[in-house]
Amino acid sequence: MAEYPQAFETIVQTLRRLPGVGRKSAIRYAFGIIGMSEEEVDEFACNLTEARKSLHSCVRCGNICEGDLCPVCLDDNRDGETLCVVEDVRALLALEKADGFNGRYHVLGGTISPLDGRGPEDVNLASLPGRIKNEGVKEVIIATNPTVDGESTALYIARMLKNTGVKVTRIGYGIPAGGDLDYADELTLTRAIDGRKEI
Amino acid sequence: MAEYPQAFETIVQTLRRLPGVGRKSAIRYAFGIIGMSEEEVDEFACNLTEARKSLHSCVRCGNICEGDLCPVCLDDNRDGETLCVVEDVRALLALEKADGFNGRYHVLGGTISPLDGRGPEDVNLASLPGRIKNEGVKEVIIATNPTVDGESTALYIARMLKNTGVKVTRIGYGIPAGGDLDYADELTLTRAIDGRKEI
């Protein structure tokens, strides 16, 4: 029996659905699962399903939350005139942790990528013009990732908002804090020079 | 909101119960979970609980299986006179994959470790003398890991079986296949010299 029992394979294949989990990790986790009692696995599974059921996308910005609106949208102390467009909730949470932005967010839930067949209708963009108008937004900061898809998405949004009168900006490019010029790639260095500021 | 919603934290904490999963991995997996629909998470959770329910320990050797006896114990072509004692099912499956052993197994389900408060009664040893007698075992190969706990467990078992008349052996120590003497530690090298064989 060089193979695992069928039910064990089911556990392995199920765990492989988690992002970044290959077969070896899935097998390690599966041994963790069979090391638990049936009751513990029931609780493990129940925690996941129950918690997933109580999490929704904020109806306004797309952030994850347990109610209709997320804490950022509910917070009256946030600057409603600045809207930061991010690819996903992960980026939103990274910016929240950095604590350097006090506006609100708009989560796209992906990028526009014609090569992968993802058009503007596949991301959360339809509600953006309405939000800008209704919430009195003065500036939209496009904070998609500096990747090919992120850049083309930024460009698309900038064009889309061209005639709305709102100021559209892109997050700054350059050398990351603590980084070393010696190790930075050429594009980053060129962008850092272009993005220089008077001191 | 620099913190995640409570339900998201529940998912993160739940996934951290998997072996070797730290907070960062758990957060990545949690985003995978919330990226699934409720139905997909239900199916994910159900797969785990159902598969766990159908997996048991083989009543004879402790291997995992779906019935009462595992495929190794059920296989009449296996050599019943040789019994290989392993720490866990992972070790058993590694030996099965290597395909170099045709006897049966005895899975301890752990090691004896007085320092960590695990005595002989905490591993699956009580049934071993009975198995040796009933199954006509002539040789017991102790294949616990070459760690401090594995060695002391091997020693304990060897002493326990001293007067049963059965031949007790320990798996060979030495340089692993494809290994480099230059990188081997001193203990491994000393053991490799001690374990030399005439060619």
Interface residues (C-beta under 8 A of the other chain):
Chain A: M1 A2 Y4 P5 Q6 A7 F8 T10 I11 Q13 T14 L15 R17 L18 P19 G20 V21 S25 R28 Y29 F31 G32 I33 I34 G35 M36 E38 V41 D42 F44 A45 C46 N47 L48 T49 E50 A51 R52 K53 S54 L55 I64 C65 E66 C70 P71 V72 D75 D88 V89 R90 L93 E96 K97 D99
Chain B: M1 A2 Y4 P5 Q6 A7 F8 T10 I11 Q13 T14 L15 R17 L18 P19 G20 V21 S25 R28 Y29 F31 G32 I33 I34 G35 M36 E38 V41 D42 F44 A45 C46 N47 L48 T49 E50 A51 R52 K53 S54 L55 I64 C65 E66 C70 P71 V72 D75 D88 V89 R90 L93 E96 K97 D99
